[in-house]
């Protein structure tokens, strides 16, 4: 399993946008993203850096693999 880089919340949002996710709203320090046709939402903490376990969980919920996320 590849290692995840240290990333900020805004970096993560930028990558998820490449996969069709859109910023829906911001609630406090969390950015909420939705995707057309998907029942799940992503709640991305706008922290620097985002913990790697949190990032890995977001990638899994989005239906991606870590490899796909890193390539983007």
N, CA, C and O atoms as CSV, one atom per row, in Angstrom:
chain,resi,resn,atom,element,x,y,z
A,1,UNK,N,N,0.843,-1.173,0.000
A,1,UNK,CA,C,0.000,0.000,0.000
A,1,UNK,C,C,0.893,1.243,0.000
A,1,UNK,O,O,1.775,1.369,0.850
A,2,UNK,N,N,0.672,2.164,-0.948
A,2,UNK,CA,C,1.533,3.340,-1.029
A,2,UNK,C,C,1.317,4.305,0.135
A,2,UNK,O,O,0.246,4.355,0.740
A,3,UNK,N,N,2.364,5.063,0.425
A,3,UNK,CA,C,2.275,6.036,1.506
A,3,UNK,C,C,1.543,7.279,1.010
A,3,UNK,O,O,1.733,7.718,-0.124
A,4,UNK,N,N,0.714,7.829,1.871
A,4,UNK,CA,C,0.001,9.054,1.540
A,4,UNK,C,C,0.876,10.260,1.871
A,4,UNK,O,O,1.559,10.276,2.895
A,5,UNK,N,N,0.852,11.261,1.006
A,5,UNK,CA,C,1.620,12.467,1.306
A,5,UNK,C,C,0.902,13.311,2.356
A,5,UNK,O,O,-0.299,13.144,2.571
A,6,UNK,N,N,1.617,14.199,2.996
A,6,UNK,CA,C,1.026,15.138,3.930
A,6,UNK,C,C,0.337,16.234,3.114
A,6,UNK,O,O,0.978,16.888,2.291
A,7,UNK,N,N,-0.968,16.437,3.337
A,7,UNK,CA,C,-1.744,17.369,2.519
A,7,UNK,C,C,-2.626,18.250,3.380
A,7,UNK,O,O,-3.025,17.866,4.480
A,8,UNK,N,N,-2.931,19.446,2.866
A,8,UNK,CA,C,-3.889,20.322,3.529
A,8,UNK,C,C,-5.289,19.989,3.031
A,8,UNK,O,O,-5.453,19.282,2.037
A,9,UNK,N,N,-6.284,20.498,3.722
A,9,UNK,CA,C,-7.668,20.280,3.310
A,9,UNK,C,C,-7.956,20.812,1.920
A,9,UNK,O,O,-8.675,20.176,1.150
A,10,UNK,N,N,-7.402,21.981,1.588
A,10,UNK,CA,C,-7.638,22.567,0.267
A,10,UNK,C,C,-6.982,21.758,-0.849
A,10,UNK,O,O,-7.517,21.685,-1.955
A,11,UNK,N,N,-5.829,21.152,-0.569
A,11,UNK,CA,C,-5.192,20.268,-1.556
A,11,UNK,C,C,-6.083,19.064,-1.847
A,11,UNK,O,O,-6.221,18.641,-2.995
A,12,UNK,N,N,-6.682,18.521,-0.796
A,12,UNK,CA,C,-7.549,17.347,-0.940
A,12,UNK,C,C,-8.791,17.711,-1.748
A,12,UNK,O,O,-9.212,16.949,-2.619
A,13,UNK,N,N,-9.378,18.872,-1.462
A,13,UNK,CA,C,-10.561,19.337,-2.209
A,13,UNK,C,C,-10.216,19.452,-3.691
A,13,UNK,O,O,-11.000,19.036,-4.544
A,14,UNK,N,N,-9.058,20.010,-3.999
A,14,UNK,CA,C,-8.628,20.192,-5.388
A,14,UNK,C,C,-8.549,18.851,-6.116
A,14,UNK,O,O,-8.945,18.757,-7.278
A,15,UNK,N,N,-8.045,17.820,-5.449
A,15,UNK,CA,C,-7.926,16.505,-6.090
A,15,UNK,C,C,-9.294,15.855,-6.267
A,15,UNK,O,O,-9.564,15.265,-7.314
A,16,UNK,N,N,-10.166,15.953,-5.255
A,16,UNK,CA,C,-11.493,15.352,-5.399
A,16,UNK,C,C,-12.297,16.031,-6.508
A,16,UNK,O,O,-13.147,15.388,-7.125
A,17,UNK,N,N,-12.050,17.308,-6.772
A,17,UNK,CA,C,-12.734,17.993,-7.875
A,17,UNK,C,C,-12.396,17.345,-9.210
A,17,UNK,O,O,-13.232,17.334,-10.115
A,18,UNK,N,N,-11.197,16.809,-9.351
A,18,UNK,CA,C,-10.791,16.133,-10.586
A,18,UNK,C,C,-11.618,14.869,-10.825
A,18,UNK,O,O,-11.744,14.414,-11.962
A,19,UNK,N,N,-12.179,14.304,-9.759
A,19,UNK,CA,C,-12.985,13.084,-9.868
A,19,UNK,C,C,-14.484,13.383,-9.899
A,19,UNK,O,O,-15.297,12.470,-9.751
A,20,UNK,N,N,-14.860,14.654,-10.090
A,20,UNK,CA,C,-16.268,15.011,-10.240
A,20,UNK,C,C,-16.968,15.474,-8.976
A,20,UNK,O,O,-18.164,15.765,-9.018
A,21,UNK,N,N,-16.268,15.554,-7.855
A,21,UNK,CA,C,-16.865,16.041,-6.614
A,21,UNK,C,C,-16.916,17.563,-6.651
A,21,UNK,O,O,-16.029,18.210,-7.210
A,22,UNK,N,N,-17.971,18.134,-6.045
A,22,UNK,CA,C,-18.149,19.580,-6.031
A,22,UNK,C,C,-18.315,20.064,-4.605
A,22,UNK,O,O,-18.892,19.368,-3.769
A,23,UNK,N,N,-17.807,21.260,-4.325
A,23,UNK,CA,C,-17.987,21.854,-2.996
A,23,UNK,C,C,-19.447,22.265,-2.879
A,23,UNK,O,O,-19.949,23.037,-3.695
A,24,UNK,N,N,-20.121,21.749,-1.867
A,24,UNK,CA,C,-21.529,22.051,-1.639
A,24,UNK,C,C,-21.667,23.221,-0.662
A,24,UNK,O,O,-22.431,24.158,-0.897
A,25,UNK,N,N,-20.913,23.146,0.435
A,25,UNK,CA,C,-20.972,24.198,1.457
A,25,UNK,C,C,-19.793,24.016,2.399
A,25,UNK,O,O,-19.047,23.041,2.312
A,26,UNK,N,N,-19.644,24.980,3.305
A,26,UNK,CA,C,-18.633,24.855,4.342
A,26,UNK,C,C,-19.307,25.047,5.682
A,26,UNK,O,O,-20.023,26.027,5.889
A,27,UNK,N,N,-19.082,24.117,6.590
A,27,UNK,CA,C,-19.649,24.171,7.935
A,27,UNK,C,C,-18.493,24.261,8.922
A,27,UNK,O,O,-17.850,23.255,9.224
A,28,UNK,N,N,-18.232,25.450,9.420
A,28,UNK,CA,C,-17.107,25.623,10.338
A,28,UNK,C,C,-15.801,25.374,9.612
A,28,UNK,O,O,-15.528,26.000,8.588
A,29,UNK,N,N,-14.995,24.468,10.131
A,29,UNK,CA,C,-13.703,24.182,9.510
A,29,UNK,C,C,-13.760,22.961,8.598
A,29,UNK,O,O,-12.714,22.411,8.253
A,30,UNK,N,N,-14.953,22.522,8.199
A,30,UNK,CA,C,-15.096,21.361,7.323
A,30,UNK,C,C,-15.754,21.772,6.012
A,30,UNK,O,O,-16.740,22.509,5.998
A,31,UNK,N,N,-15.191,21.283,4.913
A,31,UNK,CA,C,-15.720,21.534,3.586
A,31,UNK,C,C,-16.534,20.310,3.179
A,31,UNK,O,O,-16.025,19.189,3.184
A,32,UNK,N,N,-17.802,20.529,2.826
A,32,UNK,CA,C,-18.700,19.437,2.460
A,32,UNK,C,C,-18.743,19.338,0.941
A,32,UNK,O,O,-19.026,20.318,0.252
A,33,UNK,N,N,-18.458,18.135,0.424
A,33,UNK,CA,C,-18.460,17.913,-1.019
A,33,UNK,C,C,-19.504,16.868,-1.380
A,33,UNK,O,O,-19.725,15.908,-0.642
A,34,UNK,N,N,-20.143,17.068,-2.531
A,34,UNK,CA,C,-21.131,16.124,-3.040
A,34,UNK,C,C,-20.773,15.767,-4.483
A,34,UNK,O,O,-19.970,16.437,-5.132
A,35,UNK,N,N,-21.395,14.692,-4.958
A,35,UNK,CA,C,-21.175,14.264,-6.336
A,35,UNK,C,C,-22.512,13.822,-6.914
A,35,UNK,O,O,-23.270,13.094,-6.272
A,36,UNK,N,N,-22.785,14.261,-8.109
A,36,UNK,CA,C,-24.025,13.904,-8.799
A,36,UNK,C,C,-24.143,12.378,-8.901
A,36,UNK,O,O,-23.222,11.712,-9.373
A,37,UNK,N,N,-25.262,11.838,-8.463
A,37,UNK,CA,C,-25.504,10.406,-8.531
A,37,UNK,C,C,-24.949,9.615,-7.361
A,37,UNK,O,O,-25.108,8.395,-7.314
A,38,UNK,N,N,-24.305,10.278,-6.421
A,38,UNK,CA,C,-23.739,9.595,-5.262
A,38,UNK,C,C,-24.566,9.905,-4.025
A,38,UNK,O,O,-24.990,11.044,-3.825
A,39,UNK,N,N,-24.794,8.902,-3.202
A,39,UNK,CA,C,-25.580,9.089,-1.981
A,39,UNK,C,C,-24.738,9.591,-0.817
A,39,UNK,O,O,-25.286,10.041,0.189
A,40,UNK,N,N,-23.423,9.522,-0.936
A,40,UNK,CA,C,-22.550,9.920,0.173
A,40,UNK,C,C,-22.064,11.356,-0.016
A,40,UNK,O,O,-22.038,11.877,-1.131
A,41,UNK,N,N,-21.682,11.979,1.089
A,41,UNK,CA,C,-21.028,13.282,1.056
A,41,UNK,C,C,-19.668,13.137,1.719
A,41,UNK,O,O,-19.463,12.259,2.558
A,42,UNK,N,N,-18.759,13.991,1.341
A,42,UNK,CA,C,-17.431,14.001,1.946
A,42,UNK,C,C,-17.321,15.224,2.836
A,42,UNK,O,O,-17.637,16.334,2.408
A,43,UNK,N,N,-16.881,15.033,4.056
A,43,UNK,CA,C,-16.655,16.129,4.986
A,43,UNK,C,C,-15.152,16.237,5.200
A,43,UNK,O,O,-14.562,15.465,5.957
A,44,UNK,N,N,-14.543,17.203,4.525
A,44,UNK,CA,C,-13.091,17.330,4.522
A,44,UNK,C,C,-12.677,18.406,5.512
A,44,UNK,O,O,-13.071,19.562,5.364
A,45,UNK,N,N,-11.890,18.048,6.517
A,45,UNK,CA,C,-11.432,19.062,7.468
A,45,UNK,C,C,-10.441,20.015,6.799
A,45,UNK,O,O,-9.506,19.582,6.125
A,46,UNK,N,N,-10.656,21.294,6.990
A,46,UNK,CA,C,-9.772,22.299,6.407
A,46,UNK,C,C,-8.628,22.566,7.380
A,46,UNK,O,O,-8.489,23.665,7.917
A,47,UNK,N,N,-7.809,21.529,7.595
A,47,UNK,CA,C,-6.696,21.586,8.535
A,47,UNK,C,C,-5.384,21.483,7.772
A,47,UNK,O,O,-5.358,21.094,6.605
A,48,UNK,N,N,-4.306,21.834,8.443
A,48,UNK,CA,C,-2.990,21.714,7.845
A,48,UNK,C,C,-2.061,21.030,8.831
A,48,UNK,O,O,-1.659,21.668,9.804
A,49,UNK,N,N,-1.708,19.805,8.643
A,49,UNK,CA,C,-2.157,18.866,7.619
A,49,UNK,C,C,-3.358,18.049,8.112
A,49,UNK,O,O,-3.659,18.015,9.306
A,50,UNK,N,N,-4.034,17.393,7.163
A,50,UNK,CA,C,-5.107,16.461,7.491
A,50,UNK,C,C,-4.445,15.145,7.878
A,50,UNK,O,O,-3.508,14.699,7.216
A,51,UNK,N,N,-4.931,14.524,8.950
A,51,UNK,CA,C,-4.348,13.253,9.399
A,51,UNK,C,C,-4.496,12.197,8.312
A,51,UNK,O,O,-5.495,12.159,7.595
A,52,UNK,N,N,-3.494,11.349,8.205
A,52,UNK,CA,C,-3.453,10.364,7.129
A,52,UNK,C,C,-4.575,9.331,7.231
A,52,UNK,O,O,-5.071,8.865,6.205
A,53,UNK,N,N,-4.979,8.968,8.435
A,53,UNK,CA,C,-6.089,8.036,8.597
A,53,UNK,C,C,-7.396,8.646,8.113
A,53,UNK,O,O,-8.228,7.958,7.521
A,54,UNK,N,N,-7.572,9.934,8.366
A,54,UNK,CA,C,-8.766,10.646,7.892
A,54,UNK,C,C,-8.768,10.706,6.372
A,54,UNK,O,O,-9.801,10.472,5.745
A,55,UNK,N,N,-7.635,11.015,5.782
A,55,UNK,CA,C,-7.523,11.074,4.325
A,55,UNK,C,C,-7.810,9.715,3.700
A,55,UNK,O,O,-8.519,9.625,2.698
A,56,UNK,N,N,-7.260,8.659,4.291
A,56,UNK,CA,C,-7.489,7.304,3.764
A,56,UNK,C,C,-8.979,6.944,3.819
A,56,UNK,O,O,-9.499,6.313,2.899
A,57,UNK,N,N,-9.661,7.344,4.895
A,57,UNK,CA,C,-11.100,7.075,5.027
A,57,UNK,C,C,-11.891,7.856,3.979
A,57,UNK,O,O,-12.838,7.321,3.402
A,58,UNK,N,N,-11.521,9.105,3.724
A,58,UNK,CA,C,-12.208,9.906,2.703
A,58,UNK,C,C,-12.052,9.279,1.325
A,58,UNK,O,O,-13.006,9.236,0.548
A,59,UNK,N,N,-10.863,8.799,1.023
A,59,UNK,CA,C,-10.609,8.158,-0.273
A,59,UNK,C,C,-11.490,6.918,-0.422
A,59,UNK,O,O,-12.072,6.687,-1.482
A,60,UNK,N,N,-11.583,6.123,0.643
A,60,UNK,CA,C,-12.391,4.899,0.611
A,60,UNK,C,C,-13.873,5.228,0.418
A,60,UNK,O,O,-14.549,4.587,-0.387
A,61,UNK,N,N,-14.382,6.222,1.151
A,61,UNK,CA,C,-15.802,6.602,1.051
A,61,UNK,C,C,-16.115,7.120,-0.353
A,61,UNK,O,O,-17.212,6.901,-0.867
A,62,UNK,N,N,-15.151,7.807,-0.973
A,62,UNK,CA,C,-15.354,8.352,-2.313
A,62,UNK,C,C,-15.333,7.267,-3.391
A,62,UNK,O,O,-15.640,7.538,-4.552
A,63,UNK,N,N,-14.973,6.050,-3.014
A,63,UNK,CA,C,-14.952,4.949,-3.972
A,63,UNK,C,C,-13.686,4.904,-4.807
A,63,UNK,O,O,-13.683,4.343,-5.903
A,64,UNK,N,N,-12.624,5.482,-4.304
A,64,UNK,CA,C,-11.349,5.492,-5.017
A,64,UNK,C,C,-10.341,4.593,-4.311
A,64,UNK,O,O,-10.554,4.157,-3.180
A,65,UNK,N,N,-9.258,4.334,-4.997
A,65,UNK,CA,C,-8.134,3.657,-4.358
A,65,UNK,C,C,-7.080,4.709,-4.042
A,65,UNK,O,O,-7.086,5.802,-4.607
A,66,UNK,N,N,-6.186,4.368,-3.145
A,66,UNK,CA,C,-5.113,5.286,-2.781
A,66,UNK,C,C,-4.242,5.573,-4.008
A,66,UNK,O,O,-3.790,6.703,-4.193
A,67,UNK,N,N,-4.006,4.566,-4.842
A,67,UNK,CA,C,-3.190,4.746,-6.038
A,67,UNK,C,C,-3.819,5.764,-6.987
A,67,UNK,O,O,-3.124,6.632,-7.515
A,68,UNK,N,N,-5.146,5.660,-7.209
A,68,UNK,CA,C,-5.837,6.615,-8.086
A,68,UNK,C,C,-5.724,8.036,-7.523
A,68,UNK,O,O,-5.489,8.991,-8.264
A,69,UNK,N,N,-5.890,8.157,-6.231
A,69,UNK,CA,C,-5.844,9.476,-5.595
A,69,UNK,C,C,-4.464,10.095,-5.731
A,69,UNK,O,O,-4.345,11.284,-6.029
A,70,UNK,N,N,-3.415,9.297,-5.516
A,70,UNK,CA,C,-2.049,9.819,-5.584
A,70,UNK,C,C,-1.694,10.214,-7.023
A,70,UNK,O,O,-1.013,11.218,-7.230
A,71,UNK,N,N,-2.144,9.440,-8.017
A,71,UNK,CA,C,-1.857,9.775,-9.406
A,71,UNK,C,C,-2.475,11.101,-9.807
A,71,UNK,O,O,-1.909,11.843,-10.610
A,72,UNK,N,N,-3.646,11.399,-9.242
A,72,UNK,CA,C,-4.339,12.660,-9.602
A,72,UNK,C,C,-3.608,13.818,-8.985
A,72,UNK,O,O,-4.015,14.968,-9.157
